[in-house]
Amino acid sequence: MNTRNPLQGPSDDPLAPEVLHRHACALIQSMRTMVLATQDHQGPWAAPVYYVYVEPSFCFFSSPNARHVQRTQPDDLVAAAIFADSDQWQEIQGLQMSGHLREISKRTDQLKSIGRFLARFPFAVPFLRPSKSESADVVPEVAEKVRIYAFTPKESYYVNNHLAFGKRLPVELRRRKK
């Protein structure tokens, strides 16, 4: 019986950077929610959000009045986690990250992120419909209640108890330039 991991090449070291990158990318693609954690003078706060990965950032919609947005200043570090639910400790895997949170303001970046988000989460279309006063050929504006944000990791660790129990393994999420 072959027990080799399908994400691992024929002679790859299971902890090699390129193998960890493949595992992390597979996890990012297979999960849908990310937990953001912020902190200010009132204490810590965590919020789950649906995300789409648009390299090098995790893009999500949120209210500008949401606690996790209101509590974050441009230079603040924010923590985030993506993880697979499991009934067995051997199958625990996830990403632990720290980085920066910002509103996506450049129109071309908004459109790219919105397009990718809608492809992944078609149920979000009502948030992005043009108002009734706009013509149908107008590019949809994000509804007044939500904005699109980007969490860009500065530091990322991959955890997979099957590969290395109890270890956080540094992982580079960006594709390497060839």
Secondary structure, DSSP 8 states (H G I E B T S, - for coil): -----TTS-TT--TTSHHHHHHHHHHHHHH--EEEEEEEETTEEEEEEEE-EEETTEEEEEE-TTSHHHHT--TT--EEEEEEE--SSGGG-EEEEEEEEEEE--SHHHHHHHHHHHHHH-GGGHHHH---TTS-TTS-----TT-EEEEEEEEEEEEEETTTSTT-EEE---S----
